[in-house]
Amino acid sequence: MRERPADISDTDVSAALDCQWALTVQELSYLPVGFGGHHWLAVEQTGSRWFVTVSDLAAPSRPLPELPAAMQTAHWLATEAGLEFVVAPVPTRAGQVIGSLDSRHALTLFHYVDAAPGRIENPTGDGDRAAIIDMLARLHTVTPQGIQVPSRPFELARRQAIDQALASLGVPWTGGPYAEPGRELLARYERPLRQAFARFEELLYQVREAGGPYVITHGEPHPGNVLHTRDGLRLVDWDMTAQARPERDLWWVISDEQDAVRYSWRTGWTVNKDALELYRLHFGLEDIAEFLSDIRGPHQETADTLMSWTELQHTLESIAEGLKTA
């Protein structure tokens, strides 16, 4: 998130790191990066650096009830399954993969990786794409043992937010500065959005009928979550990890038949093109639901609400364009 949380101070974060991880923080800097969580760079007196994330477990637009299980899965993948590319959380002194600031906010600690991520909107180069496909093949062929991996159903978890927004197009939206522009924007895209729902249901039926494996997936292996280090690529942000069809990850990186063949050769599974389209559409519709929740609810004009407004425009346009080529 770009904006500091109003109800969390640096002192709160430092105290929690000291109490739960025994870290003596000399310097704590807020990092205006990412979307959905708040991040800090913590520097100890020894010079060791740590990446700190605070997650709102009850955020209405992006709830994370399965965060503990997701982080436990990431930790197991890194320590037990031997996947060196997984940037996993560091357990607390009590052995928990996440700590807490209070009953609503979770605290997660990671070793700081000195590498710049890409940007989600940037295309993935051929070399990186091949390396990411290979990473995903290794991830997908791991058999979980002794852990409870969250599961992600095909259905849209937040479709109700879109349905409610569509149903309220005839009355003013009064949540804040982006509310009325959002209503006007959604009215322009109402038809393609309803077409997207129809296409989603069609793909959902086809993918279910075709069957296929369920595997551990990352959920968002886009360039913004890939770090280039001296030791190779690293994959961060495992908040959304879950058991699902492989295509939940693959739609981000499969660009042609050669990519699909590469993955199939490493796993023995055929890539389902309908499932690629399904998960692409799923991601876009879930994002629309989140952005609509942000701008329909009470809000001020901030860097974060501006991002929600901007991304809502881009995502609606992208889905409309995608329907033309489907």
VEXFI-296051 format. One line per 5 residues: number of its first residue (from 1); their letters; for each residue x, y, z of N, C-alpha, C, O. Coordinates in steps of 0.1 Angstrom, whole numbers. Example, Ala and Ser with C-alpha at 12.3 -4.5 7.8 and 13.67 -1.06 7.14 Angstrom:
! residues 2
1 = as = 132 -57 78 123 -45 78 132 -33 78 142 -33 85  128 -22 71 137 -11 71 129 0 79 134 11 80
! end
This chain:
! residues 326
1 = mrerp = 8 -12 0 0 0 0 9 12 0 19 13 6  4 23 -7 12 35 -8 11 44 5 21 50 8  -1 43 11 -3 52 23 0 44 36 -4 33 37  6 51 45 8 45 58 -5 42 65 -15 50 63  -7 32 73 -19 29 80 -21 40 91 -11 42 99
6 = adisd = -32 45 92 -34 56 102 -34 50 117 -31 58 126  -38 38 118 -39 32 132 -27 23 136 -28 17 146  -16 23 128 -5 15 132 8 24 132 11 30 121  15 25 143 27 33 143 39 25 142 39 12 143  50 31 138 63 24 138 67 18 152 73 7 152
11 = tdvsa = 63 25 162 65 20 176 58 7 178 64 -3 184  46 6 173 38 -7 174 45 -18 167 47 -29 173  50 -16 155 57 -26 147 70 -30 154 73 -42 156  78 -20 158 91 -23 165 89 -32 178 96 -41 180  78 -28 185 76 -35 198 72 -50 195 76 -59 202
16 = aldcq = 64 -52 185 60 -65 181 72 -74 177 73 -85 180  81 -68 169 92 -75 164 101 -79 176 107 -90 176  103 -70 185 111 -73 197 105 -84 206 112 -93 210  92 -83 208 85 -92 217 84 -106 210 86 -116 217  81 -107 198 78 -120 191 89 -126 184 90 -138 182
21 = waltv = 99 -118 179 110 -123 172 124 -120 179 134 -124 174  123 -112 190 135 -108 197 145 -100 188 157 -101 188  139 -92 179 147 -83 171 148 -69 177 138 -63 181  160 -64 178 162 -51 184 164 -42 172 174 -41 166  153 -34 168 153 -26 156 159 -13 159 155 -6 168
26 = qelsy = 169 -10 150 176 3 151 169 13 142 168 25 145  164 9 131 158 18 121 146 10 114 147 -1 111  135 17 113 123 12 107 118 22 96 115 33 100  117 17 84 113 26 73 101 20 66 101 9 62  90 29 64 78 24 57 81 23 42 88 32 37
31 = lpvgf = 77 13 36 79 10 22 66 11 14 57 3 16  64 22 6 52 23 -2 51 14 -14 51 19 -25  50 1 -11 50 -8 -22 39 -18 -21 33 -19 -10  36 -26 -31 26 -36 -31 12 -31 -30 9 -19 -30  3 -41 -29 -12 -38 -28 -18 -48 -19 -17 -60 -21
36 = gghhw = -25 -43 -9 -32 -52 0 -26 -53 14 -33 -56 24  -13 -50 15 -6 -51 28 2 -39 30 5 -31 21  7 -36 42 16 -26 46 30 -31 49 31 -42 55  40 -25 44 54 -30 45 64 -21 51 63 -9 49  73 -26 58 84 -19 64 98 -26 61 98 -38 60
41 = laveq = 108 -18 61 122 -23 61 127 -21 76 128 -10 80  131 -32 82 136 -31 96 151 -34 95 155 -44 89  159 -26 102 173 -28 103 177 -30 118 174 -21 126  184 -41 121 188 -43 135 201 -36 138 207 -31 129  204 -36 150 217 -30 154 229 -37 148 240 -31 146
46 = tgsrw = 227 -50 145 238 -58 139 239 -55 124 249 -59 118  230 -47 118 230 -45 104 221 -54 96 219 -51 84  216 -64 102 207 -74 95 194 -66 91 189 -58 98  189 -69 79 178 -63 73 166 -73 72 168 -84 68  154 -68 74 142 -76 74 131 -69 67 130 -57 68
51 = fvtvs = 123 -77 60 111 -72 53 99 -75 62 96 -87 65  91 -65 66 80 -67 75 67 -64 68 66 -54 61  57 -73 70 44 -71 64 33 -71 74 33 -80 83  25 -61 74 13 -61 83 1 -63 74 -1 -55 64  -8 -73 77 -19 -76 69 -32 -74 77 -33 -79 89
56 = dlaap = -42 -68 71 -55 -66 78 -63 -78 75 -68 -80 63  -65 -87 85 -72 -99 82 -87 -97 80 -94 -107 75  -92 -86 83 -107 -83 81 -110 -72 71 -121 -67 71  -100 -69 63 -102 -59 53 -114 -63 44 -114 -73 38  -124 -54 43 -136 -58 35 -134 -61 20 -141 -69 15
61 = srplp = -124 -54 14 -122 -56 0 -112 -67 -3 -112 -73 -14  -104 -71 7 -94 -82 5 -92 -90 18 -81 -89 23  -102 -97 22 -100 -105 35 -90 -116 33 -89 -122 22  -83 -119 44 -72 -130 43 -74 -140 54 -65 -142 62  -85 -147 55 -88 -156 66 -78 -168 65 -76 -175 76
66 = elpaa = -72 -171 54 -64 -183 52 -49 -179 52 -41 -187 49  -46 -167 57 -32 -163 57 -23 -172 65 -12 -176 60  -27 -176 77 -18 -185 85 -15 -198 77 -3 -203 77  -25 -204 71 -22 -217 64 -14 -214 51 -6 -223 48  -16 -203 45 -8 -200 33 7 -198 37 16 -203 30
71 = mqtah = 9 -191 48 23 -189 52 30 -202 57 41 -204 55  22 -210 63 27 -223 68 31 -231 56 41 -239 56  23 -231 45 26 -238 33 39 -233 27 48 -241 23  40 -220 26 53 -214 20 65 -218 28 75 -221 23  64 -218 42 75 -222 50 78 -236 48 90 -240 47
76 = wlate = 68 -245 47 71 -259 44 77 -261 30 87 -269 29  73 -254 20 79 -255 7 94 -252 7 102 -258 0  97 -241 15 111 -237 15 120 -246 24 131 -248 20  115 -251 35 123 -258 45 122 -273 43 132 -280 46  111 -278 39 109 -293 38 109 -298 24 115 -309 21
81 = aglef = 103 -291 15 102 -295 1 115 -291 -7 116 -295 -18  123 -282 -1 136 -279 -8 134 -269 -20 143 -269 -29  124 -261 -20 122 -251 -31 129 -238 -27 124 -230 -20  142 -237 -32 150 -226 -28 145 -212 -33 149 -202 -28  136 -212 -43 131 -200 -48 119 -194 -40 115 -183 -43
86 = vvapv = 115 -201 -30 104 -196 -22 109 -187 -11 117 -192 -3  105 -175 -11 108 -165 0 98 -167 11 87 -161 9  101 -174 21 92 -178 31 93 -170 44 103 -164 46  83 -170 52 83 -162 64 93 -168 75 95 -181 75  98 -160 83 107 -164 94 98 -166 107 91 -157 111
91 = ptrag = 98 -178 113 89 -180 124 93 -172 136 104 -167 138  83 -170 145 85 -162 157 93 -171 167 96 -183 164  97 -166 178 104 -174 189 95 -185 193 100 -196 198  82 -184 192 72 -195 196 70 -205 185 62 -214 186  77 -203 173 75 -212 162 64 -209 153 60 -218 145
96 = qvigs = 57 -198 154 46 -195 146 51 -187 133 60 -179 134  44 -191 122 49 -184 109 44 -170 108 49 -162 100  34 -166 116 30 -152 116 28 -148 130 25 -156 139  30 -135 133 28 -129 146 16 -120 145 8 -122 136  14 -111 154 3 -103 154 6 -89 161 14 -88 170
101 = ldsrh = -1 -79 156 -1 -66 163 -13 -65 172 -12 -60 183  -24 -70 168 -36 -71 176 -45 -82 170 -41 -89 161  -58 -82 174 -67 -93 169 -70 -92 155 -75 -101 149  -68 -80 149 -72 -78 135 -60 -79 125 -61 -82 114  -48 -75 130 -36 -73 121 -26 -84 124 -21 -86 135
106 = altlf = -22 -91 113 -12 -101 113 2 -95 110 2 -85 102  12 -100 115 26 -95 113 34 -107 107 35 -117 113  41 -104 96 49 -115 90 63 -109 87 64 -98 83  73 -117 90 87 -113 89 94 -122 78 92 -134 78  102 -115 70 110 -122 60 124 -117 60 127 -105 63
111 = hyvda = 133 -125 56 147 -120 53 146 -110 42 139 -113 32  153 -99 43 152 -89 32 161 -94 20 172 -98 22  154 -95 9 161 -99 -4 165 -86 -11 157 -78 -16  178 -84 -13 183 -72 -19 182 -74 -34 192 -76 -41  171 -72 -39 168 -73 -54 155 -65 -57 146 -65 -49
116 = apgri = 155 -59 -69 144 -51 -73 134 -60 -80 138 -67 -90  121 -60 -77 111 -68 -85 108 -61 -97 111 -49 -99  101 -68 -106 96 -62 -118 83 -55 -115 80 -53 -103  76 -51 -125 62 -45 -124 52 -54 -130 55 -60 -140  41 -55 -123 30 -65 -128 26 -62 -142 23 -72 -150
121 = enptg = 27 -50 -147 22 -47 -160 33 -49 -171 30 -49 -183  45 -51 -167 56 -54 -176 56 -68 -182 53 -77 -175  59 -69 -195 59 -82 -201 71 -90 -195 81 -85 -192  69 -104 -195 80 -113 -190 88 -117 -202 83 -121 -212  101 -115 -201 110 -118 -212 111 -133 -214 107 -141 -205
126 = dgdra = 116 -138 -225 116 -152 -229 125 -160 -218 120 -171 -214  136 -154 -214 145 -162 -205 138 -163 -191 138 -174 -185  132 -152 -186 125 -153 -174 113 -162 -175 110 -170 -165  106 -161 -186 94 -170 -187 97 -184 -186 90 -192 -179  108 -189 -193 112 -203 -192 116 -206 -178 112 -217 -173
131 = aiidm = 123 -198 -171 127 -200 -157 115 -201 -148 115 -210 -139  106 -192 -150 94 -192 -141 85 -205 -144 80 -211 -135  84 -209 -156 77 -221 -160 84 -233 -153 77 -242 -147  97 -233 -153 104 -244 -146 102 -244 -131 100 -254 -125  101 -232 -125 99 -231 -111 85 -236 -108 83 -243 -98
136 = larlh = 75 -232 -116 61 -236 -113 60 -251 -115 52 -257 -108  67 -257 -124 66 -271 -126 71 -278 -114 65 -288 -110  82 -273 -108 87 -279 -95 77 -277 -84 74 -287 -76  71 -266 -83 61 -263 -73 49 -272 -74 45 -278 -64  44 -273 -86 32 -281 -89 33 -296 -87 23 -303 -84
141 = tvtpq = 45 -301 -88 47 -315 -86 51 -319 -72 54 -331 -69  51 -310 -63 54 -313 -49 41 -318 -42 30 -313 -45  42 -329 -35 31 -335 -28 31 -330 -13 41 -333 -6  21 -323 -9 21 -317 5 20 -328 15 12 -338 13  28 -327 26 28 -337 36 28 -330 50 36 -322 53
146 = giqvp = 18 -333 58 17 -328 72 13 -313 73 15 -307 83  8 -307 62 3 -294 63 -11 -293 57 -15 -301 49  -18 -282 61 -31 -279 55 -30 -268 45 -29 -256 49  -30 -272 32 -29 -262 22 -43 -256 19 -52 -263 17  -44 -243 19 -57 -237 16 -62 -241 2 -53 -245 -6
151 = srpfe = -75 -241 -1 -80 -245 -14 -87 -233 -20 -93 -225 -12  -87 -232 -33 -93 -221 -40 -104 -227 -50 -100 -233 -60  -116 -225 -47 -127 -230 -56 -127 -222 -69 -122 -211 -69  -133 -227 -79 -134 -220 -92 -143 -207 -90 -141 -197 -97  -153 -209 -82 -163 -198 -81 -157 -185 -76 -146 -185 -70
156 = larrq = -163 -174 -80 -159 -161 -77 -162 -158 -62 -174 -158 -59  -153 -155 -54 -155 -153 -40 -162 -140 -37 -170 -138 -27  -160 -130 -46 -165 -116 -43 -175 -112 -54 -176 -100 -57  -181 -121 -61 -191 -117 -71 -202 -108 -66 -207 -99 -73  -206 -110 -54 -217 -102 -48 -214 -87 -48 -223 -79 -50
161 = aidqa = -201 -84 -47 -197 -69 -47 -200 -63 -61 -205 -52 -62  -198 -71 -72 -201 -66 -85 -216 -66 -87 -221 -56 -93  -223 -77 -83 -238 -77 -85 -244 -65 -78 -253 -59 -83  -240 -62 -66 -245 -51 -59 -243 -38 -65 -251 -29 -66  -231 -36 -71 -227 -24 -78 -236 -22 -90 -241 -12 -93
166 = laslg = -238 -33 -98 -246 -33 -110 -260 -29 -106 -267 -22 -114  -265 -35 -95 -279 -33 -91 -281 -18 -86 -293 -14 -86  -271 -11 -83 -272 2 -78 -268 13 -88 -266 24 -84  -267 10 -100 -263 19 -110 -273 31 -112 -270 42 -117  -286 28 -108 -296 39 -109 -296 49 -98 -304 58 -99
171 = vpwtg = -288 48 -88 -288 57 -77 -274 63 -75 -264 56 -79  -272 75 -70 -259 80 -68 -250 72 -59 -256 67 -49  -237 72 -61 -228 66 -52 -221 77 -44 -217 87 -50  -221 76 -31 -217 88 -23 -205 85 -14 -203 92 -4  -198 74 -17 -187 70 -7 -175 79 -7 -168 80 3
176 = gpyae = -173 87 -18 -161 95 -18 -159 101 -32 -167 99 -41  -147 107 -35 -145 113 -47 -145 104 -60 -147 109 -71  -142 91 -58 -142 83 -70 -155 75 -71 -156 67 -80  -164 77 -62 -177 69 -62 -185 72 -75 -188 63 -82  -188 84 -77 -197 88 -89 -189 85 -102 -196 79 -112
181 = pgrel = -177 88 -104 -170 84 -116 -169 69 -118 -170 64 -129  -169 62 -107 -169 47 -108 -182 42 -112 -183 33 -120  -193 48 -108 -207 44 -112 -208 47 -127 -214 38 -134  -204 58 -132 -205 62 -146 -196 52 -154 -200 48 -165  -184 49 -149 -176 39 -156 -182 26 -157 -182 19 -168
186 = larye = -188 21 -146 -194 7 -146 -206 7 -155 -208 -3 -162  -213 18 -156 -225 18 -165 -221 17 -179 -227 10 -187  -209 22 -183 -204 21 -197 -200 7 -200 -201 2 -211  -195 0 -190 -190 -14 -192 -200 -25 -187 -196 -36 -186  -212 -21 -184 -222 -31 -179 -224 -42 -188 -223 -54 -184
191 = rplrq = -225 -39 -201 -228 -50 -211 -216 -60 -212 -218 -72 -210  -204 -55 -214 -193 -65 -215 -190 -72 -202 -186 -83 -202  -193 -66 -191 -191 -72 -178 -201 -84 -176 -198 -94 -171  -214 -82 -180 -223 -93 -180 -220 -104 -190 -222 -116 -187  -214 -100 -201 -209 -110 -211 -197 -118 -205 -196 -130 -207
196 = afarf = -189 -111 -197 -178 -118 -190 -183 -128 -180 -177 -139 -179  -193 -125 -173 -199 -135 -164 -204 -147 -171 -203 -158 -167  -211 -145 -183 -216 -156 -191 -205 -164 -196 -206 -177 -196  -194 -158 -201 -183 -165 -206 -176 -173 -194 -172 -184 -196  -175 -167 -183 -170 -174 -171 -177 -187 -168 -171 -197 -166
201 = eelly = -190 -186 -168 -199 -198 -165 -197 -209 -175 -196 -221 -172  -195 -205 -188 -193 -214 -199 -180 -221 -197 -179 -234 -198  -169 -214 -194 -156 -219 -192 -156 -228 -180 -149 -239 -179  -163 -224 -169 -163 -232 -157 -169 -246 -159 -163 -255 -154  -179 -247 -167 -185 -260 -170 -175 -268 -178 -173 -280 -176
206 = qvrea = -168 -262 -188 -159 -269 -197 -147 -275 -189 -143 -286 -191  -142 -266 -180 -130 -270 -172 -134 -281 -162 -126 -291 -160  -145 -280 -156 -149 -291 -147 -151 -304 -154 -147 -314 -149  -157 -303 -166 -159 -316 -174 -146 -322 -178 -145 -334 -178  -136 -314 -181 -123 -319 -186 -115 -325 -175 -107 -335 -177
211 = ggpyv = -117 -321 -162 -109 -327 -151 -95 -322 -152 -91 -314 -160  -87 -327 -143 -73 -323 -142 -68 -323 -128 -75 -325 -118  -55 -322 -126 -48 -323 -113 -51 -310 -105 -53 -299 -110  -51 -312 -91 -51 -301 -82 -37 -301 -76 -32 -311 -71  -31 -289 -75 -17 -288 -71 -15 -276 -62 -25 -268 -61
216 = ithge = -4 -275 -55 -1 -263 -48 2 -252 -58 12 -253 -66  -5 -240 -57 -2 -229 -66 2 -217 -58 -1 -216 -47  9 -208 -65 13 -196 -59 2 -186 -59 -2 -179 -50  -4 -185 -71 -16 -176 -73 -13 -163 -81 -22 -159 -89  -2 -157 -79 2 -145 -87 16 -144 -90 23 -135 -86
221 = phpgn = 21 -154 -99 35 -154 -102 38 -144 -114 44 -147 -124  34 -131 -112 37 -121 -122 50 -114 -119 56 -117 -109  55 -106 -128 68 -100 -127 70 -92 -114 81 -91 -109  59 -86 -108 60 -79 -96 64 -87 -84 68 -82 -74  62 -101 -85 65 -110 -74 77 -118 -77 80 -128 -70
226 = vlhtr = 85 -115 -87 97 -122 -91 109 -113 -89 110 -102 -94  118 -118 -80 130 -111 -78 142 -117 -85 144 -129 -85  151 -109 -90 163 -113 -97 174 -112 -87 178 -101 -83  180 -123 -83 191 -123 -73 203 -129 -80 203 -135 -90  215 -128 -73 227 -134 -78 226 -150 -78 233 -156 -86
231 = dglrl = 217 -155 -70 215 -170 -70 203 -175 -78 200 -186 -77  198 -166 -86 186 -170 -94 174 -162 -91 174 -154 -82  163 -166 -97 150 -160 -94 144 -164 -81 146 -176 -77  137 -155 -74 130 -158 -62 116 -153 -63 113 -143 -70  107 -161 -57 93 -158 -58 87 -154 -44 89 -161 -35
236 = vdwdm = 82 -142 -44 77 -136 -31 62 -135 -31 55 -138 -41  56 -131 -20 42 -129 -18 34 -141 -20 27 -143 -30  34 -150 -10 27 -163 -10 14 -162 -2 8 -172 2  9 -150 0 -4 -148 7 -16 -156 1 -24 -161 8  -15 -158 -12 -27 -164 -19 -24 -178 -23 -32 -184 -31
241 = taqar = -14 -184 -18 -10 -198 -22 -22 -207 -18 -28 -206 -7  -25 -217 -27 -36 -226 -24 -36 -237 -34 -29 -237 -44  -43 -248 -31 -45 -259 -40 -55 -255 -50 -66 -250 -47  -52 -257 -63 -60 -253 -74 -55 -260 -86 -45 -268 -86  -61 -258 -98 -56 -263 -110 -43 -256 -114 -42 -244 -110
246 = perdl = -34 -262 -121 -21 -256 -124 -23 -243 -132 -15 -234 -131  -33 -242 -140 -35 -230 -148 -38 -217 -140 -37 -206 -145  -41 -219 -127 -42 -207 -118 -29 -199 -118 -29 -187 -117  -17 -206 -120 -4 -199 -121 -1 -198 -136 5 -187 -139  -4 -207 -144 2 -208 -157 -3 -197 -166 4 -193 -176
251 = wwvis = -15 -191 -164 -20 -181 -173 -11 -169 -173 -11 -161 -183  -4 -167 -162 5 -155 -161 17 -157 -171 23 -146 -175  21 -169 -174 34 -171 -181 33 -178 -194 42 -177 -203  22 -186 -196 21 -194 -209 17 -184 -220 6 -179 -219  25 -182 -230 22 -173 -240 20 -180 -254 15 -174 -263
256 = deqda = 25 -192 -255 24 -199 -268 25 -214 -266 27 -219 -254  24 -222 -276 25 -236 -276 38 -241 -270 39 -251 -263  49 -234 -274 62 -238 -269 63 -238 -254 69 -247 -247  57 -227 -248 56 -227 -233 48 -238 -227 53 -244 -217  37 -241 -233 29 -252 -228 36 -265 -229 35 -274 -220
261 = vrysw = 43 -267 -240 51 -280 -242 62 -281 -231 64 -292 -226  68 -270 -229 79 -270 -218 73 -274 -205 79 -283 -198  62 -269 -201 56 -272 -188 51 -287 -188 54 -294 -179  45 -291 -199 40 -305 -200 52 -315 -200 51 -326 -193  63 -312 -206 75 -321 -206 80 -323 -191 85 -333 -188
266 = rtgwt = 79 -312 -183 84 -313 -170 74 -319 -159 79 -323 -149  62 -319 -163 52 -324 -153 44 -336 -158 39 -344 -150  43 -338 -171 35 -349 -177 20 -345 -178 12 -353 -182  17 -332 -176 3 -328 -176 1 -319 -189 10 -310 -192  -10 -320 -195 -13 -311 -207 -20 -299 -201 -29 -299 -193
271 = vnkda = -15 -288 -207 -21 -275 -203 -35 -273 -209 -36 -275 -221  -45 -270 -201 -58 -268 -205 -60 -253 -209 -60 -245 -201  -62 -251 -222 -64 -237 -227 -77 -230 -221 -77 -218 -219  -87 -238 -220 -99 -232 -214 -97 -228 -199 -102 -218 -195  -89 -236 -192 -86 -233 -178 -77 -220 -178 -78 -212 -168
276 = lelyr = -68 -218 -187 -60 -206 -188 -69 -194 -189 -67 -184 -182  -79 -195 -198 -88 -184 -200 -97 -182 -188 -100 -170 -184  -101 -193 -182 -109 -192 -170 -102 -184 -159 -108 -175 -153  -90 -188 -156 -83 -182 -145 -79 -167 -148 -79 -159 -139  -76 -164 -160 -74 -151 -164 -86 -142 -161 -85 -131 -156
281 = lhfgl = -98 -147 -165 -110 -140 -163 -113 -139 -148 -118 -129 -144  -111 -150 -141 -113 -151 -127 -105 -140 -120 -111 -133 -111  -93 -138 -123 -84 -128 -117 -90 -114 -119 -90 -106 -110  -93 -111 -132 -98 -98 -135 -111 -95 -128 -113 -84 -123  -121 -104 -128 -133 -102 -121 -132 -100 -106 -139 -92 -100
286 = ediae = -123 -108 -100 -120 -106 -86 -114 -92 -83 -117 -86 -73  -105 -88 -92 -99 -75 -90 -110 -64 -91 -110 -54 -84  -119 -65 -101 -130 -55 -103 -138 -55 -90 -142 -44 -86  -141 -66 -84 -149 -66 -72 -142 -59 -61 -148 -51 -53  -129 -61 -60 -121 -54 -49 -120 -39 -51 -122 -31 -42
291 = flsdi = -118 -35 -64 -117 -21 -67 -131 -14 -65 -131 -2 -60  -141 -20 -69 -155 -15 -67 -158 -13 -52 -163 -3 -48  -154 -23 -44 -156 -22 -29 -148 -10 -24 -153 -3 -15  -136 -7 -29 -128 4 -24 -135 17 -27 -135 26 -19  -140 19 -39 -145 32 -43 -160 34 -40 -164 46 -40
296 = rgphq = -167 23 -38 -181 25 -34 -182 28 -19 -192 34 -14  -173 23 -11 -173 25 3 -168 38 7 -163 46 -2  -168 42 19 -163 55 24 -148 56 21 -140 47 24  -144 66 14 -129 68 11 -126 83 9 -135 91 7  -113 85 10 -107 98 7 -99 97 -6 -96 86 -11
301 = etadt = -95 108 -11 -86 108 -23 -71 106 -18 -65 115 -13  -66 94 -19 -53 91 -15 -46 83 -27 -52 80 -37  -33 81 -25 -25 73 -35 -31 59 -37 -31 54 -48  -36 53 -26 -42 40 -27 -56 40 -34 -58 31 -42  -64 49 -31 -77 50 -38 -76 54 -52 -83 49 -61
306 = lmswt = -66 62 -55 -63 66 -69 -59 53 -77 -62 51 -88  -50 45 -70 -46 32 -77 -58 23 -79 -59 17 -90  -67 22 -70 -79 14 -72 -87 19 -83 -92 11 -92  -89 32 -84 -97 39 -95 -90 36 -108 -97 33 -118  -77 38 -109 -70 36 -121 -70 22 -126 -72 19 -138
311 = elqht = -68 12 -117 -68 -2 -120 -82 -7 -124 -83 -16 -132  -92 -1 -118 -106 -5 -122 -108 -1 -137 -114 -9 -144  -103 10 -141 -105 14 -155 -97 4 -164 -103 0 -174  -85 2 -160 -77 -7 -169 -82 -21 -169 -82 -28 -180  -87 -26 -158 -92 -40 -158 -105 -42 -165 -107 -52 -172
316 = lesia = -114 -32 -164 -127 -33 -172 -124 -32 -187 -130 -40 -195  -114 -24 -191 -111 -23 -205 -104 -36 -210 -107 -40 -221  -96 -41 -201 -89 -54 -205 -99 -65 -207 -97 -73 -216  -108 -66 -198 -118 -77 -199 -127 -75 -212 -130 -85 -219  -131 -63 -214 -139 -60 -226 -131 -64 -239 -136 -70 -248
321 = eglkt = -118 -60 -239 -110 -64 -251 -108 -79 -252 -107 -84 -263  -106 -85 -241 -104 -100 -241 -116 -107 -246 -114 -118 -253  -128 -102 -244 -140 -109 -249 -141 -108 -265 -146 -117 -271  -135 -98 -270 -135 -96 -285 -126 -107 -292 -129 -111 -303  -116 -112 -284 -107 -122 -290 -109 -136 -286 -103 -145 -290
326 = a = -119 -138 -276 -122 -151 -271 -129 -160 -281 -132 -171 -278
! end
